[in-house]
Amino acid sequence: MKVLQLLLSLTAGVVGFAPSHLSHRSIASVSSLNLSSIKTSHKTALQSTAEPEVLPQAFSTGYSTNPSLSKALSEATLSALSNHPSSSIDLAIVHVSSLYEEPSKIISHVLDTVSNAGGSVKHIVGNTAGGIISTNFDEKCHPMECEAVPAASVTLASLPDVTISTHYWNDVPELEGGYDSGPDLTQWKQCMGMEHIKDEEEPVFMIIPSPAFQKDLNDFLSGLSATFPSGQTFGGIASTVSSLSRARIFAHSVENNSASSVYGDGCVGVTFTGDVRVDLMVAQGAKPVGGVYRVVAAGATNPNTASGSISSSIEDEGRRSTISAIVLDEAATSAVDEETDNEEMDNENNDTESMDEKELKRAQMAQNYAKARIPKPPLAEANFLMKRLSDDDQAFMRRALLIGLERGNLINTPNELARLANGDGHRFTVRQVASAGMKDGSVTFPLGSVNVEVGARCRFFVRDGDFAKEEVEALWTGYKKKELERTLLGDEEVNPPTGCFVYPTLDRGSKLFGKSGFESSGISSVSGFFANGVLGGLDGTIAGNTPGSNENMLHGSSSQYIIFRSKTKRPIHSPAQATIKAAIALAAKAEEDAANAKLAAEDEKRTAMSKTFSSEKEAAPRSADGEL
């Protein structure tokens, strides 16, 4: 199956990104471009799709692998400018490899390059990363994923009727009343510099924390969810190629020149309000194994800890994040097994398996499940389950223990991939266990990441490259289905995408899929970076989940997909289509010039022959009497 081909009809030609195949050997042709001529070249295309006074929402991206940071940024910025319809840039998003030195000069390089081309940039935000994702335009448009090599990506955005603000946070205030307290939330907004943002505007938050900010990250995400329940949050944690280097984040704003800085800690972000919306999805890359269980006991508080003390508060968080005992949920497990059996019957690859072998497998499974009907610690059940898995799955479970908690709202099918392909979203939110009790067999998630409730369903998971590929394809299939439903049923008018970003974690890419470029290969134009973790809701705006089941959180070993679009019928700008049209026009002109040159050569030859004939002085031969 070709990767993500179902998305092409949605994004091909409308997700606006600029040509990016510009190495340090070819940049000379771009550096000679004049921005005014670039704008003129797109005027005709824009006039044919919308009234001239309605400005388009536009994204364009540039890419370079030049080993020099200054040259790489110059090439990438000029590449993005070459297909951008405006000289006024509202936002520049910059991702550069951590292998480059002198990150303090990133902002100035981008500003100078745009200024020298006759343009201006209002806001800049970005980070260093262990890998860069961008788009390469040569004869055909195809994405590029550069892992652990020098590379820079610059994405320029012009967003008419959108209010943009850049921020830097290095501390998150603690709320004594929790995140459900109205007065405290108002104070929280003021402390975070977001008092001017209203939830009814459906704000969009792009956040890029440094790794050092993770201790405040859960509080920050919880504050955003509680203060702006109608908002959307996305982003990724800055990363590095090597643990020996330090990740950097940076931000710039013309509204506050003092905000133009590069930081080694804290968090930078961008807020969008107005004529913009985003669709978000997250691929967890985790395959379910074993049956479905129910939590029958959570962690207990240590009676020797004094109430109100710091250690008491920490232990209370640990108790809420701990699973002490689980038991098999036979009804839920039977539903999953039945659907799996039906899929195997429809799969032609399983025809060679005899009925006796299938019955033997079911009998063995029933025997194993019989032992799970007795409540036991999750660590003990994981050790028992691990013995029945493949060698690869066993090896993974020995390195890391993943448990998914059900999000509620079981829709149509219990099968994870079928739910995603139907657009119903994930059934389980997968988290890695932070610690386990060797004496009681309990498991604890990262403190503050989740509140475990007795009666909740859970399941064990393992990372698997083949399953991750199927999950990515199922996600985009469900996304397209939801888009078509909204369009055909007329419930909501869906505007075409204008920009697409992909943020995978460092352990995905070629490490998980065996080759580079899998996740971005079916998207016509894309930008992004490999992160230390991705941030936001699990299913974003795609699936209709029960309230409270799609909270903002940190996702490890995952990929996030962000699709920008306008809320209104604003025209879009497509550098992809513009590049194709320009290539066609260039080829036609070259053919015409060749034909004209051929005609000119023939005319010159005829003229030369005529001159030669007329210049001959020798008379025609005659006889002695003068006759010819």
C-alpha positions as CSV (number, residue, x, y, z in Angstrom):
1,M,0.0,0.0,0.0
2,K,1.4,3.4,-0.9
3,V,1.8,5.6,2.1
4,L,-0.8,8.3,2.7
5,Q,-2.0,8.4,-0.9
6,L,-5.5,9.1,0.4
7,L,-4.3,12.4,1.7
8,L,-3.1,13.6,-1.7
9,S,-6.5,14.7,-2.9
10,L,-6.7,16.9,0.2
11,T,-3.3,18.5,0.2
12,A,-1.8,18.2,-3.3
13,G,-1.7,21.6,-4.9
14,V,-3.4,23.4,-2.0
15,V,-1.0,23.1,0.9
16,G,1.1,26.1,0.1
17,F,4.8,25.5,0.3
18,A,7.6,26.8,-1.8
19,P,10.4,25.1,-3.8
20,S,13.1,24.0,-1.5
21,H,15.6,22.1,-3.7
22,L,18.4,24.6,-3.3
23,S,21.9,23.5,-2.4
24,H,24.8,25.8,-1.9
25,R,25.8,25.0,-5.5
26,S,22.5,26.4,-7.0
27,I,21.8,29.3,-4.7
28,A,23.3,31.8,-7.0
29,S,20.3,31.7,-9.3
30,V,18.0,32.4,-6.4
31,S,20.0,35.2,-4.8
32,S,19.7,37.2,-8.0
33,L,15.9,37.2,-7.7
34,N,14.1,40.5,-7.1
35,L,11.1,40.2,-4.7
36,S,9.0,42.6,-6.7
37,S,9.3,40.4,-9.8
38,I,8.4,37.4,-7.6
39,K,5.2,39.0,-6.5
40,T,4.3,40.0,-10.1
41,S,4.7,36.5,-11.3
42,H,2.0,35.3,-9.0
43,K,-0.4,38.2,-9.6
44,T,-2.2,36.6,-12.5
45,A,-2.7,33.3,-10.7
46,L,-4.2,35.1,-7.7
47,Q,-6.5,37.2,-9.7
48,S,-8.0,34.2,-11.4
49,T,-9.1,32.6,-8.1
50,A,-10.3,35.6,-6.0
51,E,-10.8,39.3,-6.0
52,P,-7.5,41.2,-5.8
53,E,-8.4,43.0,-2.6
54,V,-8.8,39.7,-0.7
55,L,-5.3,38.6,0.4
56,P,-4.6,34.8,0.5
57,Q,-3.5,32.8,3.5
58,A,-0.1,31.6,2.4
59,F,2.7,29.3,3.7
60,S,6.0,28.8,1.9
61,T,9.0,26.8,3.0
62,G,12.7,26.8,2.1
63,Y,15.3,24.1,2.7
64,S,19.1,23.8,2.6
65,T,21.8,21.4,3.7
66,N,24.7,23.8,3.4
67,P,27.3,23.1,6.1
68,S,27.6,26.8,6.8
69,L,24.8,28.1,9.1
70,S,24.7,31.6,7.5
71,K,24.6,30.2,4.0
72,A,22.0,27.5,4.9
73,L,19.7,30.1,6.4
74,S,20.2,32.5,3.5
75,E,19.4,29.7,1.0
76,A,16.4,28.4,2.8
77,T,14.9,31.9,3.4
78,L,15.4,33.0,-0.3
79,S,13.9,29.7,-1.4
80,A,10.8,30.4,0.7
81,L,10.6,34.0,-0.5
82,S,10.9,32.9,-4.2
83,N,7.3,31.6,-4.1
84,H,5.7,33.7,-1.4
85,P,3.0,36.1,-2.7
86,S,3.8,38.9,-0.2
87,S,6.9,40.8,0.9
88,S,5.4,41.3,4.3
89,I,5.9,38.2,6.4
90,D,3.7,37.8,9.5
91,L,5.6,34.8,10.9
92,A,8.8,32.9,10.2
93,I,9.1,29.4,11.7
94,V,12.8,28.3,11.7
95,H,14.1,24.8,12.5
96,V,17.9,24.2,12.3
97,S,20.1,21.2,13.1
98,S,21.8,21.3,16.4
99,L,25.1,20.5,14.6
100,Y,25.4,24.1,13.6
101,E,27.4,26.4,15.8
102,E,26.5,30.0,16.8
103,P,22.7,29.6,17.1
104,S,22.7,33.2,18.5
105,K,23.0,34.5,14.9
106,I,19.9,32.6,13.5
107,I,17.4,35.5,14.0
108,S,19.7,38.1,12.5
109,H,20.5,35.9,9.5
110,V,16.8,35.5,8.7
111,L,16.0,39.2,9.2
112,D,18.9,40.4,7.1
113,T,18.1,38.0,4.2
114,V,14.4,39.1,4.1
115,S,15.4,42.7,4.4
116,N,17.9,42.5,1.6
117,A,15.3,41.0,-0.6
118,G,13.0,44.0,0.1
119,G,10.7,42.3,2.6
120,S,10.0,42.4,6.4
121,V,9.3,39.8,9.1
122,K,7.1,40.6,12.1
123,H,7.6,37.5,14.2
124,I,10.2,34.7,14.3
125,V,10.0,31.5,16.4
126,G,12.0,28.3,16.2
127,N,14.5,25.9,17.7
128,T,17.4,23.5,17.1
129,A,16.6,19.9,16.4
130,G,18.1,16.4,15.9
131,G,16.4,16.2,12.5
132,I,14.7,18.5,10.0
133,I,11.6,18.0,7.7
134,S,11.0,20.1,4.7
135,T,10.0,19.9,1.0
136,N,12.2,19.4,-2.0
137,F,10.9,20.8,-5.3
138,D,12.8,19.7,-8.4
139,E,10.9,18.0,-11.3
140,K,8.5,16.6,-8.7
141,C,7.5,17.7,-5.3
142,H,8.6,15.4,-2.5
143,P,9.4,15.9,1.2
144,M,12.8,15.5,2.8
145,E,13.6,14.1,6.2
146,C,17.2,14.9,7.3
147,E,18.1,13.1,10.4
148,A,21.4,13.9,12.3
149,V,22.8,15.9,9.4
150,P,23.3,19.7,9.0
151,A,20.0,21.2,7.6
152,A,17.8,24.2,7.9
153,S,14.2,24.8,7.2
154,V,12.5,28.2,7.1
155,T,8.7,28.5,6.7
156,L,7.2,31.9,6.0
157,A,3.5,32.6,6.8
158,S,1.3,35.5,5.7
159,L,-2.0,35.3,7.6
160,P,-4.4,38.2,6.9
161,D,-7.0,39.0,9.6
162,V,-5.0,36.9,12.1
163,T,-3.6,38.4,15.3
164,I,-0.2,36.8,16.1
165,S,1.8,37.2,19.4
166,T,5.1,35.6,20.3
167,H,5.9,34.7,23.9
168,Y,8.7,33.4,26.1
169,W,7.9,31.7,29.4
170,N,10.4,30.5,32.0
171,D,8.1,29.8,34.8
172,V,4.5,28.6,35.3
173,P,2.6,29.9,38.4
174,E,1.2,27.3,40.8
175,L,-2.5,27.5,41.5
176,E,-3.6,26.7,45.0
177,G,-7.2,26.3,43.9
178,G,-6.4,24.0,41.0
179,Y,-7.2,24.6,37.4
180,D,-11.0,24.7,37.9
181,S,-10.9,28.0,39.9
182,G,-12.2,31.0,37.9
183,P,-10.2,33.8,39.8
184,D,-7.0,31.8,39.7
185,L,-7.4,31.2,36.0
186,T,-7.7,34.9,35.4
187,Q,-4.6,35.5,37.4
188,W,-2.9,32.7,35.5
189,K,-3.6,34.4,32.2
190,Q,-2.1,37.6,33.4
191,C,1.0,35.9,34.7
192,M,1.5,34.1,31.4
193,G,1.0,37.3,29.4
194,M,-2.2,36.1,27.6
195,E,-4.8,38.3,29.3
196,H,-5.8,39.7,25.8
197,I,-6.7,36.3,24.4
198,K,-10.4,35.2,24.7
199,D,-11.5,31.6,24.6
200,E,-14.5,32.4,22.3
201,E,-12.0,33.4,19.6
202,E,-10.9,29.7,19.5
203,P,-7.2,30.5,19.8
204,V,-4.4,28.4,18.5
205,F,-1.2,27.9,20.5
206,M,2.1,26.7,19.1
207,I,4.6,26.0,21.8
208,I,8.2,24.9,21.6
209,P,9.7,24.1,25.1
210,S,13.3,23.4,25.9
211,P,14.0,20.0,27.5
212,A,14.7,21.9,30.8
213,F,11.1,23.1,30.8
214,Q,9.6,19.6,31.2
215,K,9.2,20.0,35.0
216,D,6.7,22.9,34.3
217,L,5.2,21.4,31.2
218,N,2.2,19.5,32.7
219,D,1.1,22.6,34.7
220,F,1.4,24.7,31.5
221,L,-0.6,22.3,29.4
222,S,-3.2,21.9,32.1
223,G,-3.5,25.7,32.4
224,L,-4.0,26.1,28.7
225,S,-6.7,23.4,28.7
226,A,-8.6,24.9,31.6
227,T,-8.2,28.5,30.5
228,F,-8.9,28.0,26.8
229,P,-11.1,24.9,26.5
230,S,-12.0,26.0,22.9
231,G,-8.4,26.4,21.9
232,Q,-6.0,24.1,20.1
233,T,-2.4,23.4,21.2
234,F,0.4,21.9,19.2
235,G,4.2,21.8,19.3
236,G,7.3,19.8,20.1
237,I,10.1,19.9,22.5
238,A,13.4,21.1,21.1
239,S,16.0,18.4,20.5
240,T,19.6,17.8,19.6
241,V,21.6,15.3,17.5
242,S,23.8,14.4,20.5
243,S,23.2,14.5,24.2
244,L,26.5,16.4,24.5
245,S,25.0,19.5,23.0
246,R,22.2,21.7,24.4
247,A,19.0,22.4,22.7
248,R,18.2,26.1,21.9
249,I,14.9,27.9,21.3
250,F,14.5,31.4,20.0
251,A,11.9,34.1,19.4
252,H,11.7,37.6,17.9
253,S,8.9,40.2,17.6
254,V,9.0,43.7,16.1
255,E,6.5,44.7,18.8
256,N,9.1,44.0,21.4
257,N,12.7,44.1,20.3
258,S,13.9,42.9,23.7
259,A,12.1,39.6,23.0
260,S,14.6,38.8,20.2
261,S,16.7,36.2,22.0
262,V,18.0,32.7,22.0
263,Y,17.4,30.6,25.1
264,G,18.7,27.4,26.6
265,D,15.7,26.9,28.9
266,G,12.1,28.0,29.2
267,C,9.5,27.8,26.4
268,V,8.8,30.0,23.3
269,G,5.4,30.1,21.7
270,V,3.0,31.7,19.2
271,T,-0.7,32.5,19.7
272,F,-3.0,32.9,16.7
273,T,-6.5,34.4,16.9
274,G,-8.8,35.4,14.0
275,D,-9.2,33.8,10.6
276,V,-7.3,30.6,11.2
277,R,-8.0,27.1,12.4
278,V,-6.0,23.9,12.7
279,D,-6.7,20.2,12.6
280,L,-4.5,18.0,14.8
281,M,-3.8,14.3,14.9
282,V,-1.3,12.2,16.9
283,A,0.1,8.8,15.9
284,Q,1.2,6.8,18.9
285,G,3.0,4.0,17.1
286,A,1.9,1.4,19.8
287,K,0.5,-2.0,19.0
288,P,-2.0,-3.5,21.6
289,V,-1.1,-7.0,23.0
290,G,-3.0,-9.3,25.2
291,G,-6.5,-8.8,26.5
292,V,-8.4,-5.8,27.8
293,Y,-8.2,-5.3,31.6
294,R,-10.0,-3.3,34.3
295,V,-8.3,-1.4,37.1
296,V,-9.6,-2.9,40.4
297,A,-7.2,-1.1,42.8
298,A,-5.2,2.2,42.7
299,G,-2.1,3.2,44.7
300,A,-2.4,3.7,48.5
301,T,-1.2,6.7,50.5
302,N,1.6,6.1,52.9
303,P,0.1,6.5,56.4
304,N,3.4,7.6,57.9
305,T,3.6,10.7,55.8
306,A,2.5,13.9,57.6
307,S,-0.5,15.6,56.0
308,G,0.3,18.9,54.2
309,S,4.0,18.2,53.8
310,I,5.8,18.4,50.5
311,S,6.4,14.7,50.6
312,S,2.7,14.2,51.2
313,S,1.8,16.2,48.1
314,I,4.2,14.2,46.0
315,E,3.0,10.9,47.3
316,D,-0.6,12.0,46.7
317,E,0.3,12.6,43.0
318,G,2.0,9.2,42.9
319,R,-1.1,7.6,44.4
320,R,-3.4,9.1,41.7
321,S,-1.0,7.9,39.0
322,T,-0.6,4.3,40.2
323,I,-2.3,1.1,39.2
324,S,-2.1,-1.5,42.0
325,A,-4.2,-4.4,40.6
326,I,-6.0,-5.3,37.3
327,V,-8.3,-8.1,36.2
328,L,-9.3,-9.3,32.7
329,D,-12.4,-7.7,31.3
330,E,-13.8,-10.8,29.5
331,A,-16.6,-9.0,27.6
332,A,-14.3,-6.3,26.2
333,T,-11.6,-8.9,25.4
334,S,-14.1,-11.2,23.6
335,A,-15.2,-8.3,21.4
336,V,-11.7,-7.5,20.4
337,D,-10.9,-11.2,19.7
338,E,-14.0,-11.7,17.7
339,E,-13.3,-8.7,15.5
340,T,-9.7,-9.9,15.0
341,D,-10.9,-13.3,14.0
342,N,-13.3,-11.7,11.4
343,E,-10.4,-9.7,10.0
344,E,-8.3,-12.8,9.7
345,M,-11.0,-14.7,7.9
346,D,-11.2,-11.9,5.3
347,N,-7.4,-11.8,5.0
348,E,-6.3,-14.0,2.0
349,N,-2.9,-14.4,3.6
350,N,-4.3,-16.6,6.4
351,D,-5.9,-19.2,4.1
352,T,-3.0,-21.6,4.7
353,E,-3.9,-21.8,8.4
354,S,-6.1,-24.8,9.0
355,M,-9.3,-24.8,11.2
356,D,-7.6,-27.1,13.7
357,E,-4.7,-24.6,14.1
358,K,-7.2,-21.8,14.6
359,E,-9.1,-23.8,17.2
360,L,-5.9,-24.7,19.0
361,K,-4.9,-21.0,19.1
362,R,-8.3,-20.1,20.6
363,A,-8.0,-22.9,23.2
364,Q,-4.6,-21.7,24.2
365,M,-5.8,-18.1,24.4
366,A,-8.8,-19.1,26.6
367,Q,-6.4,-21.0,28.9
368,N,-4.2,-18.0,29.2
369,Y,-7.2,-15.7,29.8
370,A,-8.5,-18.0,32.5
371,K,-5.4,-17.2,34.7
372,A,-6.0,-13.5,34.1
373,R,-9.5,-13.6,35.6
374,I,-7.9,-13.4,39.1
375,P,-7.0,-9.9,40.1
376,K,-3.2,-9.4,40.2
377,P,-0.6,-6.7,40.1
378,P,0.0,-5.2,36.6
379,L,3.7,-6.0,36.7
380,A,2.9,-9.7,37.4
381,E,0.4,-9.8,34.5
382,A,2.9,-8.1,32.2
383,N,5.5,-10.7,33.0
384,F,3.0,-13.5,32.3
385,L,1.9,-11.8,29.0
386,M,5.4,-11.3,27.8
387,K,6.1,-15.0,27.7
388,R,3.4,-15.4,25.0
389,L,4.7,-12.6,22.7
390,S,7.1,-12.7,19.8
391,D,10.8,-12.3,20.4
392,D,10.7,-8.7,19.2
393,D,7.8,-7.8,21.4
394,Q,9.4,-9.5,24.4
395,A,12.6,-7.5,23.8
396,F,10.6,-4.2,23.8
397,M,8.6,-5.0,26.9
398,R,11.9,-5.7,28.8
399,R,13.1,-2.2,27.9
400,A,9.9,-0.3,28.5
401,L,6.4,-1.0,29.8
402,L,3.5,0.8,27.9
403,I,0.0,0.8,29.3
404,G,-3.0,2.5,27.6
405,L,-5.9,3.8,29.5
406,E,-9.3,3.8,27.8
407,R,-10.6,7.3,27.0
408,G,-14.3,6.4,27.3
409,N,-16.7,6.6,24.4
410,L,-16.4,3.2,22.6
411,I,-17.7,4.0,19.1
412,N,-18.7,1.4,16.5
413,T,-15.7,-0.9,16.9
414,P,-13.2,-1.9,19.6
415,N,-10.4,-2.4,17.0
416,E,-7.9,0.4,17.2
417,L,-7.0,0.6,13.5
418,A,-10.6,0.3,12.4
419,R,-11.6,3.2,14.7
420,L,-8.9,5.4,13.3
421,A,-9.8,4.6,9.7
422,N,-13.4,5.4,10.5
423,G,-12.4,8.8,12.0
424,D,-13.4,7.9,15.5
425,G,-10.0,8.5,17.1
426,H,-7.9,6.4,19.5
427,R,-9.5,4.2,22.1
428,F,-6.5,4.2,24.4
429,T,-4.1,6.9,25.5
430,V,-0.7,5.1,25.7
431,R,1.8,6.1,28.4
432,Q,5.1,4.7,29.5
433,V,5.3,3.5,33.0
434,A,7.8,5.7,35.0
435,S,8.4,3.3,37.9
436,A,7.2,-0.1,39.2
437,G,7.0,-1.5,42.8
438,M,9.2,-4.6,43.0
439,K,7.4,-5.7,46.2
440,D,3.7,-5.1,45.4
441,G,4.0,-5.2,41.5
442,S,2.2,-1.8,41.1
443,V,3.1,0.5,38.2
444,T,3.2,4.3,38.3
445,F,2.9,6.8,35.4
446,P,4.8,10.1,35.5
447,L,3.6,12.2,38.4
448,G,0.7,14.5,37.5
449,S,0.2,13.0,34.0
450,V,-3.0,11.1,34.7
451,N,-5.5,10.3,37.4
452,V,-6.1,6.6,37.5
453,E,-9.7,5.6,38.4
454,V,-10.9,2.3,39.6
455,G,-13.0,0.6,37.0
456,A,-11.1,2.1,34.0
457,R,-10.2,-0.2,31.2
458,C,-6.5,-0.6,30.3
459,R,-4.3,-2.6,27.9
460,F,-0.6,-3.4,27.4
461,F,1.2,-2.0,24.3
462,V,4.5,-2.4,22.4
463,R,6.2,-0.3,19.8
464,D,6.1,-1.9,16.4
465,G,7.2,-0.4,13.0
466,D,4.7,-2.4,10.9
467,F,1.8,-1.4,13.1
468,A,2.9,2.2,13.2
469,K,2.8,2.3,9.4
470,E,-0.8,1.0,9.4
471,E,-1.7,3.5,12.1
472,V,-0.4,6.5,10.1
473,E,-2.4,5.3,7.0
474,A,-5.5,4.7,9.1
475,L,-5.2,8.2,10.7
476,W,-5.2,9.9,7.3
477,T,-8.0,7.7,6.0
478,G,-10.2,8.7,8.9
479,Y,-9.2,12.3,8.4
480,K,-10.3,12.3,4.8
481,K,-13.5,10.5,5.6
482,K,-14.4,13.2,8.2
483,E,-13.6,15.9,5.7
484,L,-15.8,14.3,3.0
485,E,-18.6,13.8,5.5
486,R,-18.6,17.5,6.5
487,T,-18.5,18.6,2.9
488,L,-21.2,16.2,1.5
489,L,-23.6,16.5,4.4
490,G,-23.3,20.3,4.4
491,D,-22.9,20.6,8.2
492,E,-19.8,22.6,7.8
493,E,-18.0,24.2,4.9
494,V,-14.5,23.0,4.8
495,N,-11.8,25.3,3.3
496,P,-8.8,23.8,1.6
497,P,-5.6,23.4,3.7
498,T,-2.9,26.1,3.4
499,G,-0.1,24.6,5.4
500,C,1.0,21.2,6.9
501,F,3.5,20.5,9.6
502,V,4.8,17.1,10.9
503,Y,6.5,16.7,14.3
504,P,7.8,13.2,14.9
505,T,9.8,12.2,17.9
506,L,13.5,11.3,17.6
507,D,12.9,7.5,17.9
508,R,10.6,7.5,14.8
509,G,11.7,8.2,11.2
510,S,14.3,5.7,9.9
511,K,14.7,4.1,13.4
512,L,11.1,2.9,13.5
513,F,10.1,2.5,9.9
514,G,13.5,1.3,8.5
515,K,13.7,4.1,6.0
516,S,13.6,7.9,6.0
517,G,10.7,9.9,4.7
518,F,7.8,7.5,5.5
519,E,5.5,9.8,7.4
520,S,5.9,12.7,5.1
521,S,6.0,10.8,1.8
522,G,2.4,11.2,1.0
523,I,2.0,14.9,1.8
524,S,2.6,17.2,-1.2
525,S,4.3,19.9,0.9
526,V,5.4,19.8,4.5
527,S,7.6,21.2,7.2
528,G,8.7,20.2,10.7
529,F,11.4,18.8,12.9
530,F,12.2,15.7,15.0
531,A,11.3,16.5,18.6
532,N,11.9,15.2,22.1
533,G,8.2,14.8,22.6
534,V,5.0,16.3,21.0
535,L,2.3,18.3,22.7
536,G,-1.4,18.6,22.4
537,G,-4.6,16.6,22.3
538,L,-4.5,13.0,21.0
539,D,-7.1,13.5,18.3
540,G,-7.3,17.2,18.1
541,T,-10.5,18.3,16.2
542,I,-10.9,15.1,14.2
543,A,-12.9,12.7,16.4
544,G,-16.0,13.5,18.5
545,N,-14.8,12.2,21.9
546,T,-16.4,12.6,25.3
547,P,-15.5,15.8,27.2
548,G,-12.3,15.6,29.1
549,S,-10.9,12.6,27.1
550,N,-8.8,14.7,24.7
551,E,-6.8,16.9,27.1
552,N,-3.5,18.5,26.2
553,M,-0.6,16.3,27.2
554,L,3.0,15.3,26.3
555,H,3.2,12.4,23.9
556,G,6.4,10.4,23.8
557,S,7.4,8.2,20.8
558,S,4.7,9.7,18.7
559,S,4.1,12.0,15.7
560,Q,1.9,15.0,15.4
561,Y,0.3,16.3,12.2
562,I,-1.0,19.9,12.0
563,I,-3.1,21.2,9.1
564,F,-3.7,24.9,8.8
565,R,-6.6,26.5,7.0
566,S,-8.8,29.6,7.0
567,K,-12.1,29.8,8.7
568,T,-13.6,31.9,5.9
569,K,-13.6,31.6,2.1
570,R,-10.3,33.3,1.9
571,P,-8.3,32.4,-1.2
572,I,-5.3,30.2,-0.8
573,H,-1.8,30.5,-2.3
574,S,-0.3,27.3,-3.7
575,P,3.4,27.6,-4.5
576,A,3.3,23.9,-5.5
577,Q,0.9,24.7,-8.4
578,A,2.7,27.9,-9.2
579,T,6.0,26.0,-9.5
580,I,4.4,23.4,-11.8
581,K,2.9,26.2,-14.0
582,A,6.2,28.1,-14.0
583,A,8.0,24.9,-15.1
584,I,5.5,24.2,-17.8
585,A,5.7,27.8,-19.0
586,L,9.5,27.7,-18.9
587,A,9.5,24.4,-20.9
588,A,7.1,25.9,-23.5
589,K,9.2,29.0,-23.8
590,A,12.4,26.9,-24.2
591,E,10.6,24.9,-27.0
592,E,9.4,28.1,-28.7
593,D,12.9,29.6,-28.4
594,A,14.4,26.5,-30.0
595,A,11.9,26.6,-32.8
596,N,12.6,30.3,-33.4
597,A,16.3,29.6,-33.4
598,K,15.9,26.8,-35.9
599,L,13.8,29.1,-38.2
600,A,16.4,31.9,-37.8
601,A,19.2,29.5,-38.8
602,E,17.3,28.4,-41.9
603,D,16.6,32.0,-42.9
604,E,20.3,32.8,-42.4
605,K,21.2,29.8,-44.6
606,R,18.9,30.9,-47.4
607,T,20.2,34.5,-47.2
608,A,23.8,33.2,-47.4
609,M,22.9,31.1,-50.5
610,S,21.2,34.0,-52.2
611,K,24.2,36.3,-51.6
612,T,26.5,33.7,-53.0
613,F,24.4,33.3,-56.2
614,S,24.1,37.0,-56.8
615,S,27.8,37.7,-56.3
616,E,28.9,35.3,-59.1
617,K,30.4,37.4,-62.0
618,E,30.9,34.5,-64.4
619,A,28.7,34.8,-67.5
620,A,26.6,32.0,-68.9
621,P,28.4,29.7,-71.4
622,R,27.8,30.6,-75.1
623,S,28.8,29.3,-78.5
624,A,31.1,31.1,-81.0
625,D,28.1,32.7,-82.7
626,G,26.7,34.0,-79.4
627,E,24.0,31.4,-78.8
628,L,23.4,30.0,-75.3
